[in-house]
Amino acid sequence: MINSYNFRFSEVYWCSNVPRTIALTGNEAAAWGARLSRVEVIAAYPITPQTQIVEKLSEWIEKGEFNAEFIRVESEHSAMAAVAGASAAGARTFTATSSHGFAYMYEMIAWVAGARLPVVMGVVNRFIGPPWNIWADWMDALSARDLGWIQIWASNNQEVLDSIIQAYKIAENKHVLLPVMVSLEGFVLSHTSEPVQIHDQELVDQFLPEYNPPHYVLNPEVSKPFAFGNILWPWDTVHLRWDMHKAMLNAKDTIKKTVKEYEELFGINHGDLIKEYETDGAEVVIVSMASIAETAENVAAELRKEGKRVGSLKVRFFRPFPSKEIVDVLKDKNKVIVVERDLSIGHDGILAMELRSVLHRYNTEIPVYSVSLGLGGDEILPEQIKKVVNKVI
């Protein structure tokens, strides 16, 4: 009997250029996304529930199936420092982390954004303690929403793989040059197997050519010293931050073009900045991100059958925040319900807060109801969302 696990990842797969659909966990899908993107430097430090991503990449490199430099570091802080240096030297880089590891590398997360390095990182979302909890929660990635990283939130494992590939195309665009984190919820996606299409490498290469840094590259020769990250005076700092802000706004057009090109090549579209479901003619719209968005779509479909005009709106990119795109969808709706797996202690759900500020900016007065569910990985059932929607109606 053939061992299905070994068969799936053996060289037998590469005997054909025809893309295959196989069962992958979210972590395996993230690893495949990095592999298909031909990353050159990977910095790795294990943490539950992310560890399988870097384990799989390490396995491929050890077997000679994947050509990349694999740096084993002593901490998450060092992982981000390593990919920062490699990216500054002109390499395509990747790392991944979760929760407390994310918190430990926080200083370098800010550094990479300020240095305008197109690093891509997989973030397997997990609760930040205490107490200890290894299950899904959005607070790790959302805590860095203001640092200058583009944020993609995946709803399924196919989207994880595709988002990693798209992330490089977006980050390396000369009008953007910002790092990207791709979020997938711990265990909900990271350890759950789903059918995922692995694309033909030649087609991915056509979509994502070799990285050619459009800015200066630091001299990698140790014999020729260089300075990086010197002190920035206050009167120059404003220009740095404004340039980052403009680049983040520029990313919106780049994202839309990237998604369109991806769909043309691979026939897959997870939405660009947002994804609409049954929003035409809807009176009530459920707004969410990540895996909750797919559950919300199912709830909207059920309620439509009951004669209730309900739609769903998925926020795929939390940064840059799709302000105008959201308003264009919601401006004629009666009520909005935001369902999210986070809570800003002492205030409200973070996505709901962002949404209210955007509606206010565009002078759109719509009641926004905020519901925090599934904190710390608790299961979010369709019946729960349906109960909330019926109550609001």
VEXNULUM-757202 format. One record per residue (C-alpha): residue number from 1; residue in one letter; chain; x, y, z. Coordinates in steps of 0.001 Angstrom, whole numbers, plus 500000, padded with zeros to 6 digits. Example, Ala and Ser with C-alpha at 12.3 -4.5 7.8 and 13.67 -1.06 7.14 Angstrom:
BEGIN
<pt k="1" r="a" c="A" u="512300" v="495500" w="507800"/>
<pt k="2" r="s" c="A" u="513670" v="498940" w="507140"/>
This chain:
BEGIN
<pt k="1" r="m" c="A" u="500000" v="500000" w="500000"/>
<pt k="2" r="i" c="A" u="501369" v="503426" w="499032"/>
<pt k="3" r="n" c="A" u="501826" v="505851" w="501886"/>
<pt k="4" r="s" c="A" u="499580" v="508717" w="500758"/>
<pt k="5" r="y" c="A" u="501597" v="511376" w="502577"/>
<pt k="6" r="n" c="A" u="504888" v="510415" w="500930"/>
<pt k="7" r="f" c="A" u="503241" v="509957" w="497549"/>
<pt k="8" r="r" c="A" u="501650" v="513391" w="497604"/>
<pt k="9" r="f" c="A" u="504965" v="515187" w="497930"/>
<pt k="10" r="s" c="A" u="507183" v="512870" w="495936"/>
<pt k="11" r="e" c="A" u="508740" v="513681" w="492589"/>
<pt k="12" r="v" c="A" u="505945" v="511695" w="490922"/>
<pt k="13" r="y" c="A" u="503918" v="514902" w="491132"/>
<pt k="14" r="w" c="A" u="506394" v="516724" w="488923"/>
<pt k="15" r="c" c="A" u="506164" v="514190" w="486078"/>
<pt k="16" r="s" c="A" u="503391" v="516299" w="484596"/>
<pt k="17" r="n" c="A" u="502900" v="520007" w="484063"/>
<pt k="18" r="v" c="A" u="499188" v="519592" w="484680"/>
<pt k="19" r="p" c="A" u="498222" v="521251" w="487990"/>
<pt k="20" r="r" c="A" u="497056" v="518800" w="490644"/>
<pt k="21" r="t" c="A" u="494410" v="519132" w="493317"/>
<pt k="22" r="i" c="A" u="495408" v="517398" w="496560"/>
<pt k="23" r="a" c="A" u="494427" v="517613" w="500214"/>
<pt k="24" r="l" c="A" u="496554" v="520161" w="502064"/>
<pt k="25" r="t" c="A" u="496411" v="521740" w="505490"/>
<pt k="26" r="g" c="A" u="496608" v="525513" w="505623"/>
<pt k="27" r="n" c="A" u="500220" v="525251" w="506781"/>
<pt k="28" r="e" c="A" u="501132" v="522999" w="503856"/>
<pt k="29" r="a" c="A" u="499352" v="525380" w="501485"/>
<pt k="30" r="a" c="A" u="501415" v="528288" w="502844"/>
<pt k="31" r="a" c="A" u="504613" v="526289" w="502315"/>
<pt k="32" r="w" c="A" u="503582" v="525483" w="498750"/>
<pt k="33" r="g" c="A" u="502882" v="529162" w="498138"/>
<pt k="34" r="a" c="A" u="506429" v="530026" w="499205"/>
<pt k="35" r="r" c="A" u="507896" v="527177" w="497155"/>
<pt k="36" r="l" c="A" u="506024" v="528102" w="493989"/>
<pt k="37" r="s" c="A" u="507128" v="531718" w="494502"/>
<pt k="38" r="r" c="A" u="510742" v="530508" w="494365"/>
<pt k="39" r="v" c="A" u="511771" v="532195" w="497597"/>
<pt k="40" r="e" c="A" u="515535" v="532292" w="498021"/>
<pt k="41" r="v" c="A" u="515978" v="532777" w="501769"/>
<pt k="42" r="i" c="A" u="513809" v="531346" w="504550"/>
<pt k="43" r="a" c="A" u="514344" v="532140" w="508238"/>
<pt k="44" r="a" c="A" u="512639" v="529714" w="510581"/>
<pt k="45" r="y" c="A" u="511729" v="529423" w="514225"/>
<pt k="46" r="p" c="A" u="509001" v="527000" w="515367"/>
<pt k="47" r="i" c="A" u="505860" v="527934" w="517278"/>
<pt k="48" r="t" c="A" u="502457" v="526276" w="517523"/>
<pt k="49" r="p" c="A" u="500412" v="526292" w="515315"/>
<pt k="50" r="q" c="A" u="502798" v="527607" w="512625"/>
<pt k="51" r="t" c="A" u="505620" v="525085" w="512879"/>
<pt k="52" r="q" c="A" u="504508" v="522848" w="510003"/>
<pt k="53" r="i" c="A" u="505085" v="525641" w="507468"/>
<pt k="54" r="v" c="A" u="508825" v="525880" w="508056"/>
<pt k="55" r="e" c="A" u="509095" v="522123" w="508687"/>
<pt k="56" r="k" c="A" u="507718" v="521382" w="505232"/>
<pt k="57" r="l" c="A" u="510039" v="523921" w="503582"/>
<pt k="58" r="s" c="A" u="512987" v="522442" w="505498"/>
<pt k="59" r="e" c="A" u="512039" v="518928" w="504360"/>
<pt k="60" r="w" c="A" u="511946" v="519925" w="500684"/>
<pt k="61" r="i" c="A" u="515296" v="521711" w="500907"/>
<pt k="62" r="e" c="A" u="516901" v="518748" w="502700"/>
<pt k="63" r="k" c="A" u="515630" v="516369" w="499995"/>
<pt k="64" r="g" c="A" u="516924" v="518613" w="497254"/>
<pt k="65" r="e" c="A" u="513428" v="519276" w="495909"/>
<pt k="66" r="f" c="A" u="513581" v="522996" w="496590"/>
<pt k="67" r="n" c="A" u="516564" v="525314" w="496187"/>
<pt k="68" r="a" c="A" u="516676" v="527944" w="498931"/>
<pt k="69" r="e" c="A" u="518808" v="529025" w="501878"/>
<pt k="70" r="f" c="A" u="517228" v="527849" w="505150"/>
<pt k="71" r="i" c="A" u="518414" v="529793" w="508191"/>
<pt k="72" r="r" c="A" u="517725" v="528239" w="511597"/>
<pt k="73" r="v" c="A" u="517661" v="531086" w="514089"/>
<pt k="74" r="e" c="A" u="517427" v="531242" w="517867"/>
<pt k="75" r="s" c="A" u="514280" v="533389" w="518060"/>
<pt k="76" r="e" c="A" u="511484" v="534997" w="516107"/>
<pt k="77" r="h" c="A" u="513185" v="538365" w="516471"/>
<pt k="78" r="s" c="A" u="516220" v="536910" w="514718"/>
<pt k="79" r="a" c="A" u="514022" v="535324" w="512043"/>
<pt k="80" r="m" c="A" u="512702" v="538693" w="510956"/>
<pt k="81" r="a" c="A" u="516179" v="540250" w="511271"/>
<pt k="82" r="a" c="A" u="517584" v="537541" w="508987"/>
<pt k="83" r="v" c="A" u="515004" v="538016" w="506237"/>
<pt k="84" r="a" c="A" u="515409" v="541790" w="506557"/>
<pt k="85" r="g" c="A" u="519109" v="541491" w="505798"/>
<pt k="86" r="a" c="A" u="518536" v="539044" w="502951"/>
<pt k="87" r="s" c="A" u="515815" v="541215" w="501435"/>
<pt k="88" r="a" c="A" u="518040" v="544290" w="501668"/>
<pt k="89" r="a" c="A" u="520662" v="542326" w="499742"/>
<pt k="90" r="g" c="A" u="518143" v="541648" w="496966"/>
<pt k="91" r="a" c="A" u="516789" v="538165" w="497793"/>
<pt k="92" r="r" c="A" u="513159" v="537056" w="497809"/>
<pt k="93" r="t" c="A" u="512497" v="536093" w="501425"/>
<pt k="94" r="f" c="A" u="509907" v="534295" w="503553"/>
<pt k="95" r="t" c="A" u="509236" v="533554" w="507191"/>
<pt k="96" r="a" c="A" u="506251" v="532561" w="509324"/>
<pt k="97" r="t" c="A" u="505143" v="532869" w="512929"/>
<pt k="98" r="s" c="A" u="502232" v="533004" w="515381"/>
<pt k="99" r="s" c="A" u="501064" v="534825" w="518493"/>
<pt k="100" r="h" c="A" u="503885" v="535188" w="521040"/>
<pt k="101" r="g" c="A" u="506439" v="534668" w="518283"/>
<pt k="102" r="f" c="A" u="504802" v="537538" w="516420"/>
<pt k="103" r="a" c="A" u="505043" v="539648" w="519579"/>
<pt k="104" r="y" c="A" u="508711" v="538734" w="520012"/>
<pt k="105" r="m" c="A" u="509574" v="539889" w="516475"/>
<pt k="106" r="y" c="A" u="507449" v="543055" w="516788"/>
<pt k="107" r="e" c="A" u="510449" v="545420" w="516775"/>
<pt k="108" r="m" c="A" u="511734" v="543919" w="513527"/>
<pt k="109" r="i" c="A" u="508245" v="543882" w="511996"/>
<pt k="110" r="a" c="A" u="508263" v="547664" w="512327"/>
<pt k="111" r="w" c="A" u="511843" v="547836" w="511058"/>
<pt k="112" r="v" c="A" u="511132" v="545865" w="507875"/>
<pt k="113" r="a" c="A" u="508203" v="548123" w="506999"/>
<pt k="114" r="g" c="A" u="510182" v="551316" w="507597"/>
<pt k="115" r="a" c="A" u="513050" v="549940" w="505517"/>
<pt k="116" r="r" c="A" u="510588" v="549333" w="502634"/>
<pt k="117" r="l" c="A" u="511594" v="545678" w="502261"/>
<pt k="118" r="p" c="A" u="509145" v="543432" w="500332"/>
<pt k="119" r="v" c="A" u="509260" v="540556" w="502833"/>
<pt k="120" r="v" c="A" u="506326" v="538119" w="502888"/>
<pt k="121" r="m" c="A" u="505344" v="536400" w="506134"/>
<pt k="122" r="g" c="A" u="502728" v="533792" w="506948"/>
<pt k="123" r="v" c="A" u="500944" v="534546" w="510219"/>
<pt k="124" r="v" c="A" u="499010" v="531653" w="511738"/>
<pt k="125" r="n" c="A" u="496655" v="533589" w="513973"/>
<pt k="126" r="r" c="A" u="496642" v="532491" w="517616"/>
<pt k="127" r="f" c="A" u="495544" v="533986" w="520931"/>
<pt k="128" r="i" c="A" u="498144" v="536040" w="522809"/>
<pt k="129" r="g" c="A" u="498244" v="535146" w="526511"/>
<pt k="130" r="p" c="A" u="498190" v="534949" w="529350"/>
<pt k="131" r="p" c="A" u="496606" v="532507" w="529926"/>
<pt k="132" r="w" c="A" u="498147" v="530065" w="527465"/>
<pt k="133" r="n" c="A" u="495908" v="529316" w="524522"/>
<pt k="134" r="i" c="A" u="497098" v="527879" w="521211"/>
<pt k="135" r="w" c="A" u="493887" v="528387" w="519234"/>
<pt k="136" r="a" c="A" u="492652" v="530971" w="516752"/>
<pt k="137" r="d" c="A" u="492337" v="534662" w="517505"/>
<pt k="138" r="w" c="A" u="492999" v="537677" w="515275"/>
<pt k="139" r="m" c="A" u="494712" v="539886" w="517837"/>
<pt k="140" r="d" c="A" u="498296" v="538971" w="516941"/>
<pt k="141" r="a" c="A" u="498237" v="540281" w="513356"/>
<pt k="142" r="l" c="A" u="495798" v="543098" w="514092"/>
<pt k="143" r="s" c="A" u="498111" v="544467" w="516795"/>
<pt k="144" r="a" c="A" u="500499" v="545482" w="513986"/>
<pt k="145" r="r" c="A" u="497920" v="547055" w="511698"/>
<pt k="146" r="d" c="A" u="499501" v="550514" w="511982"/>
<pt k="147" r="l" c="A" u="503131" v="549566" w="511264"/>
<pt k="148" r="g" c="A" u="503059" v="549614" w="507460"/>
<pt k="149" r="w" c="A" u="502509" v="545971" w="506498"/>
<pt k="150" r="i" c="A" u="499939" v="545020" w="503881"/>
<pt k="151" r="q" c="A" u="497578" v="542450" w="505416"/>
<pt k="152" r="i" c="A" u="495752" v="539659" w="503566"/>
<pt k="153" r="w" c="A" u="493249" v="537479" w="505443"/>
<pt k="154" r="a" c="A" u="492581" v="534068" w="503901"/>
<pt k="155" r="s" c="A" u="489232" v="532263" w="504127"/>
<pt k="156" r="n" c="A" u="490371" v="528818" w="502952"/>
<pt k="157" r="n" c="A" u="493529" v="526875" w="502166"/>
<pt k="158" r="q" c="A" u="493437" v="527529" w="498430"/>
<pt k="159" r="e" c="A" u="493387" v="531225" w="499220"/>
<pt k="160" r="v" c="A" u="496381" v="530758" w="501531"/>
<pt k="161" r="l" c="A" u="498495" v="529342" w="498702"/>
<pt k="162" r="d" c="A" u="497293" v="531885" w="496155"/>
<pt k="163" r="s" c="A" u="497703" v="534811" w="498563"/>
<pt k="164" r="i" c="A" u="501355" v="533983" w="499246"/>
<pt k="165" r="i" c="A" u="502089" v="534100" w="495510"/>
<pt k="166" r="q" c="A" u="500075" v="537280" w="495013"/>
<pt k="167" r="a" c="A" u="501781" v="538866" w="498020"/>
<pt k="168" r="y" c="A" u="505172" v="538855" w="496301"/>
<pt k="169" r="k" c="A" u="503743" v="540374" w="493145"/>
<pt k="170" r="i" c="A" u="502221" v="543183" w="495222"/>
<pt k="171" r="a" c="A" u="505118" v="543748" w="497623"/>
<pt k="172" r="e" c="A" u="507781" v="543883" w="494917"/>
<pt k="173" r="n" c="A" u="505926" v="546389" w="492750"/>
<pt k="174" r="k" c="A" u="508096" v="549512" w="492456"/>
<pt k="175" r="h" c="A" u="505161" v="551725" w="493453"/>
<pt k="176" r="v" c="A" u="504573" v="549720" w="496638"/>
<pt k="177" r="l" c="A" u="507710" v="548143" w="498177"/>
<pt k="178" r="l" c="A" u="506040" v="547228" w="501445"/>
<pt k="179" r="p" c="A" u="506054" v="543895" w="503301"/>
<pt k="180" r="v" c="A" u="502976" v="541640" w="503286"/>
<pt k="181" r="m" c="A" u="501613" v="539297" w="505929"/>
<pt k="182" r="v" c="A" u="499167" v="536557" w="504947"/>
<pt k="183" r="s" c="A" u="496955" v="535485" w="507848"/>
<pt k="184" r="l" c="A" u="495402" v="532066" w="508319"/>
<pt k="185" r="e" c="A" u="493617" v="531082" w="511509"/>
<pt k="186" r="g" c="A" u="495288" v="528572" w="513790"/>
<pt k="187" r="f" c="A" u="493826" v="525041" w="513526"/>
<pt k="188" r="v" c="A" u="490696" v="526371" w="511790"/>
<pt k="189" r="l" c="A" u="492835" v="526478" w="508622"/>
<pt k="190" r="s" c="A" u="496399" v="525634" w="509661"/>
<pt k="191" r="h" c="A" u="495640" v="522020" w="510631"/>
<pt k="192" r="t" c="A" u="492503" v="521411" w="508557"/>
<pt k="193" r="s" c="A" u="492887" v="519602" w="505220"/>
<pt k="194" r="e" c="A" u="491048" v="520876" w="502158"/>
<pt k="195" r="p" c="A" u="491364" v="520278" w="498402"/>
<pt k="196" r="v" c="A" u="493971" v="522714" w="497069"/>
<pt k="197" r="q" c="A" u="495133" v="523168" w="493490"/>
<pt k="198" r="i" c="A" u="498908" v="523311" w="493126"/>
<pt k="199" r="h" c="A" u="499676" v="525359" w="490052"/>
<pt k="200" r="d" c="A" u="502149" v="524548" w="487307"/>
<pt k="201" r="q" c="A" u="505524" v="526090" w="488175"/>
<pt k="202" r="e" c="A" u="506035" v="527518" w="484685"/>
<pt k="203" r="l" c="A" u="502713" v="529353" w="484917"/>
<pt k="204" r="v" c="A" u="503620" v="530754" w="488331"/>
<pt k="205" r="d" c="A" u="506957" v="531909" w="486909"/>
<pt k="206" r="q" c="A" u="505051" v="533683" w="484150"/>
<pt k="207" r="f" c="A" u="502918" v="535463" w="486756"/>
<pt k="208" r="l" c="A" u="505765" v="536110" w="489210"/>
<pt k="209" r="p" c="A" u="509111" v="536744" w="487480"/>
<pt k="210" r="e" c="A" u="512438" v="536764" w="489279"/>
<pt k="211" r="y" c="A" u="512725" v="539548" w="491847"/>
<pt k="212" r="n" c="A" u="514563" v="542549" w="490433"/>
<pt k="213" r="p" c="A" u="514902" v="545182" w="493177"/>
<pt k="214" r="p" c="A" u="513942" v="548572" w="491728"/>
<pt k="215" r="h" c="A" u="515758" v="550422" w="494506"/>
<pt k="216" r="y" c="A" u="519345" v="550270" w="495697"/>
<pt k="217" r="v" c="A" u="520619" v="546969" w="497013"/>
<pt k="218" r="l" c="A" u="523073" v="546837" w="499868"/>
<pt k="219" r="n" c="A" u="526481" v="545494" w="498958"/>
<pt k="220" r="p" c="A" u="526554" v="541894" w="500243"/>
<pt k="221" r="e" c="A" u="530344" v="541746" w="500220"/>
<pt k="222" r="v" c="A" u="531523" v="541788" w="503817"/>
<pt k="223" r="s" c="A" u="534792" v="543343" w="502700"/>
<pt k="224" r="k" c="A" u="532901" v="546463" w="501672"/>
<pt k="225" r="p" c="A" u="531168" v="547787" w="504803"/>
<pt k="226" r="f" c="A" u="527933" v="549672" w="504513"/>
<pt k="227" r="a" c="A" u="525572" v="551483" w="506859"/>
<pt k="228" r="f" c="A" u="521883" v="550631" w="507120"/>
<pt k="229" r="g" c="A" u="519190" v="552263" w="509232"/>
<pt k="230" r="n" c="A" u="521041" v="555298" w="510477"/>
<pt k="231" r="i" c="A" u="519295" v="557845" w="512667"/>
<pt k="232" r="l" c="A" u="516573" v="559856" w="510953"/>
<pt k="233" r="w" c="A" u="516052" v="563469" w="511997"/>
<pt k="234" r="p" c="A" u="512511" v="564645" w="512847"/>
<pt k="235" r="w" c="A" u="512218" v="566868" w="509767"/>
<pt k="236" r="d" c="A" u="512952" v="563848" w="507537"/>
<pt k="237" r="t" c="A" u="510786" v="561373" w="509443"/>
<pt k="238" r="v" c="A" u="507585" v="562971" w="508199"/>
<pt k="239" r="h" c="A" u="508652" v="562311" w="504602"/>
<pt k="240" r="l" c="A" u="509400" v="558660" w="505382"/>
<pt k="241" r="r" c="A" u="505975" v="558111" w="506942"/>
<pt k="242" r="w" c="A" u="504192" v="560008" w="504173"/>
<pt k="243" r="d" c="A" u="505974" v="557964" w="501504"/>
<pt k="244" r="m" c="A" u="504915" v="554752" w="503278"/>
<pt k="245" r="h" c="A" u="501339" v="556010" w="503442"/>
<pt k="246" r="k" c="A" u="501308" v="556868" w="499730"/>
<pt k="247" r="a" c="A" u="502794" v="553450" w="498913"/>
<pt k="248" r="m" c="A" u="500053" v="551745" w="500930"/>
<pt k="249" r="l" c="A" u="497408" v="553685" w="499019"/>
<pt k="250" r="n" c="A" u="499170" v="552891" w="495732"/>
<pt k="251" r="a" c="A" u="498896" v="549229" w="496655"/>
<pt k="252" r="k" c="A" u="495132" v="549301" w="496072"/>
<pt k="253" r="d" c="A" u="495483" v="549588" w="492297"/>
<pt k="254" r="t" c="A" u="498337" v="547091" w="492323"/>
<pt k="255" r="i" c="A" u="496185" v="544608" w="494251"/>
<pt k="256" r="k" c="A" u="493308" v="544909" w="491792"/>
<pt k="257" r="k" c="A" u="495592" v="544456" w="488794"/>
<pt k="258" r="t" c="A" u="497339" v="541519" w="490462"/>
<pt k="259" r="v" c="A" u="494081" v="539735" w="491249"/>
<pt k="260" r="k" c="A" u="492805" v="540255" w="487712"/>
<pt k="261" r="e" c="A" u="496007" v="538901" w="486163"/>
<pt k="262" r="y" c="A" u="495943" v="535927" w="488552"/>
<pt k="263" r="e" c="A" u="492382" v="535090" w="487552"/>
<pt k="264" r="e" c="A" u="493279" v="535248" w="483864"/>
<pt k="265" r="l" c="A" u="496164" v="532794" w="484330"/>
<pt k="266" r="f" c="A" u="494766" v="530420" w="486953"/>
<pt k="267" r="g" c="A" u="490982" v="530905" w="486804"/>
<pt k="268" r="i" c="A" u="490834" v="531705" w="490526"/>
<pt k="269" r="n" c="A" u="489520" v="534866" w="492177"/>
<pt k="270" r="h" c="A" u="489159" v="535163" w="495956"/>
<pt k="271" r="g" c="A" u="488181" v="538833" w="495672"/>
<pt k="272" r="d" c="A" u="490550" v="541765" w="495458"/>
<pt k="273" r="l" c="A" u="490331" v="544218" w="498363"/>
<pt k="274" r="i" c="A" u="486863" v="542890" w="499180"/>
<pt k="275" r="k" c="A" u="484560" v="540104" w="498049"/>
<pt k="276" r="e" c="A" u="480800" v="540566" w="497735"/>
<pt k="277" r="y" c="A" u="478152" v="537871" w="498112"/>
<pt k="278" r="e" c="A" u="474468" v="538580" w="497431"/>
<pt k="279" r="t" c="A" u="474883" v="542273" w="498268"/>
<pt k="280" r="d" c="A" u="472698" v="543492" w="495390"/>
<pt k="281" r="g" c="A" u="469305" v="544322" w="496815"/>
<pt k="282" r="a" c="A" u="470365" v="543378" w="500335"/>
<pt k="283" r="e" c="A" u="468992" v="545360" w="503265"/>
<pt k="284" r="v" c="A" u="471331" v="543801" w="505835"/>
<pt k="285" r="v" c="A" u="474996" v="542925" w="505143"/>
<pt k="286" r="i" c="A" u="477257" v="540725" w="507274"/>
<pt k="287" r="v" c="A" u="480839" v="542010" w="507193"/>
<pt k="288" r="s" c="A" u="483731" v="539796" w="508249"/>
<pt k="289" r="m" c="A" u="487179" v="538430" w="507381"/>
<pt k="290" r="a" c="A" u="489073" v="535145" w="507260"/>
<pt k="291" r="s" c="A" u="487166" v="531856" w="507625"/>
<pt k="292" r="i" c="A" u="484156" v="533577" w="509185"/>
<pt k="293" r="a" c="A" u="483437" v="535175" w="505812"/>
<pt k="294" r="e" c="A" u="482658" v="531800" w="504217"/>
<pt k="295" r="t" c="A" u="480328" v="530889" w="507087"/>
<pt k="296" r="a" c="A" u="478640" v="534278" w="506680"/>
<pt k="297" r="e" c="A" u="478049" v="533565" w="502989"/>
<pt k="298" r="n" c="A" u="476304" v="530300" w="503872"/>
<pt k="299" r="v" c="A" u="474156" v="532097" w="506447"/>
<pt k="300" r="a" c="A" u="473227" v="534784" w="503913"/>
<pt k="301" r="a" c="A" u="472218" v="532072" w="501429"/>
<pt k="302" r="e" c="A" u="469974" v="530378" w="504020"/>
<pt k="303" r="l" c="A" u="468322" v="533634" w="505022"/>
<pt k="304" r="r" c="A" u="467737" v="534543" w="501370"/>
<pt k="305" r="k" c="A" u="465754" v="531305" w="501026"/>
<pt k="306" r="e" c="A" u="463633" v="532497" w="503965"/>
<pt k="307" r="g" c="A" u="462867" v="535708" w="502098"/>
<pt k="308" r="k" c="A" u="465226" v="537927" w="504099"/>
<pt k="309" r="r" c="A" u="467356" v="540288" w="502050"/>
<pt k="310" r="v" c="A" u="470765" v="539524" w="503558"/>
<pt k="311" r="g" c="A" u="474193" v="539674" w="501906"/>
<pt k="312" r="s" c="A" u="477798" v="539185" w="502942"/>
<pt k="313" r="l" c="A" u="480928" v="541299" w="502471"/>
<pt k="314" r="k" c="A" u="484374" v="539863" w="503027"/>
<pt k="315" r="v" c="A" u="487254" v="542205" w="503816"/>
<pt k="316" r="r" c="A" u="490190" v="540391" w="502231"/>
<pt k="317" r="f" c="A" u="492773" v="543169" w="502678"/>
<pt k="318" r="f" c="A" u="492713" v="544813" w="506087"/>
<pt k="319" r="r" c="A" u="495629" v="547019" w="505024"/>
<pt k="320" r="p" c="A" u="495324" v="548966" w="502858"/>
<pt k="321" r="f" c="A" u="491820" v="549278" w="504267"/>
<pt k="322" r="p" c="A" u="489286" v="549236" w="501391"/>
<pt k="323" r="s" c="A" u="487480" v="552372" w="502532"/>
<pt k="324" r="k" c="A" u="485763" v="553567" w="499353"/>
<pt k="325" r="e" c="A" u="485126" v="550029" w="498119"/>
<pt k="326" r="i" c="A" u="483254" v="549199" w="501322"/>
<pt k="327" r="v" c="A" u="481245" v="552411" w="501283"/>
<pt k="328" r="d" c="A" u="480223" v="551837" w="497666"/>
<pt k="329" r="v" c="A" u="478730" v="548486" w="498691"/>
<pt k="330" r="l" c="A" u="477108" v="549561" w="501959"/>
<pt k="331" r="k" c="A" u="475884" v="553099" w="501211"/>
<pt k="332" r="d" c="A" u="472301" v="552047" w="500411"/>
<pt k="333" r="k" c="A" u="471946" v="549316" w="503065"/>
<pt k="334" r="n" c="A" u="469794" v="549540" w="506187"/>
<pt k="335" r="k" c="A" u="471996" v="547733" w="508681"/>
<pt k="336" r="v" c="A" u="475495" v="546260" w="508906"/>
<pt k="337" r="i" c="A" u="476564" v="543423" w="511198"/>
<pt k="338" r="v" c="A" u="480298" v="542951" w="511773"/>
<pt k="339" r="v" c="A" u="481302" v="539499" w="512991"/>
<pt k="340" r="e" c="A" u="484928" v="539141" w="514069"/>
<pt k="341" r="r" c="A" u="487309" v="536992" w="516119"/>
<pt k="342" r="d" c="A" u="488865" v="539823" w="518125"/>
<pt k="343" r="l" c="A" u="488055" v="542462" w="520733"/>
<pt k="344" r="s" c="A" u="489847" v="545720" w="521480"/>
<pt k="345" r="i" c="A" u="489581" v="545633" w="525256"/>
<pt k="346" r="g" c="A" u="487662" v="548626" w="526546"/>
<pt k="347" r="h" c="A" u="486277" v="549623" w="523155"/>
<pt k="348" r="d" c="A" u="484838" v="547280" w="520511"/>
<pt k="349" r="g" c="A" u="485670" v="544868" w="517723"/>
<pt k="350" r="i" c="A" u="488561" v="546212" w="515627"/>
<pt k="351" r="l" c="A" u="486948" v="545623" w="512235"/>
<pt k="352" r="a" c="A" u="483750" v="547310" w="513425"/>
<pt k="353" r="m" c="A" u="485744" v="550318" w="514644"/>
<pt k="354" r="e" c="A" u="487455" v="550642" w="511256"/>
<pt k="355" r="l" c="A" u="484149" v="550301" w="509454"/>
<pt k="356" r="r" c="A" u="482404" v="552987" w="511504"/>
<pt k="357" r="s" c="A" u="485249" v="555441" w="510933"/>
<pt k="358" r="v" c="A" u="485053" v="554894" w="507179"/>
<pt k="359" r="l" c="A" u="481285" v="555356" w="507038"/>
<pt k="360" r="h" c="A" u="481640" v="558555" w="509059"/>
<pt k="361" r="r" c="A" u="484362" v="559853" w="506736"/>
<pt k="362" r="y" c="A" u="482065" v="559403" w="503755"/>
<pt k="363" r="n" c="A" u="479045" v="560888" w="505579"/>
<pt k="364" r="t" c="A" u="477183" v="557587" w="505449"/>
<pt k="365" r="e" c="A" u="474886" v="556982" w="508403"/>
<pt k="366" r="i" c="A" u="474183" v="553249" w="508767"/>
<pt k="367" r="p" c="A" u="473746" v="551379" w="512061"/>
<pt k="368" r="v" c="A" u="476750" v="549082" w="512593"/>
<pt k="369" r="y" c="A" u="476316" v="546167" w="514993"/>
<pt k="370" r="s" c="A" u="479500" v="544617" w="516373"/>
<pt k="371" r="v" c="A" u="479697" v="540967" w="517424"/>
<pt k="372" r="s" c="A" u="482867" v="539280" w="518717"/>
<pt k="373" r="l" c="A" u="482679" v="535494" w="518410"/>
<pt k="374" r="g" c="A" u="485134" v="532624" w="518576"/>
<pt k="375" r="l" c="A" u="487701" v="534391" w="520756"/>
<pt k="376" r="g" c="A" u="490545" v="532049" w="521606"/>
<pt k="377" r="g" c="A" u="489468" v="529533" w="518990"/>
<pt k="378" r="d" c="A" u="485924" v="528777" w="520094"/>
<pt k="379" r="e" c="A" u="483886" v="527371" w="517224"/>
<pt k="380" r="i" c="A" u="481759" v="529819" w="515258"/>
<pt k="381" r="l" c="A" u="478596" v="528071" w="514089"/>
<pt k="382" r="p" c="A" u="476239" v="529242" w="511325"/>
<pt k="383" r="e" c="A" u="473402" v="529119" w="513852"/>
<pt k="384" r="q" c="A" u="475161" v="531731" w="515996"/>
<pt k="385" r="i" c="A" u="475550" v="534189" w="513135"/>
<pt k="386" r="k" c="A" u="472019" v="533484" w="511946"/>
<pt k="387" r="k" c="A" u="470668" v="534175" w="515434"/>
<pt k="388" r="v" c="A" u="472515" v="537516" w="515516"/>
<pt k="389" r="v" c="A" u="471209" v="538539" w="512097"/>
<pt k="390" r="n" c="A" u="467599" v="537638" w="512965"/>
<pt k="391" r="k" c="A" u="467895" v="539588" w="516208"/>
<pt k="392" r="v" c="A" u="469185" v="542672" w="514364"/>
<pt k="393" r="i" c="A" u="466454" v="542373" w="511725"/>
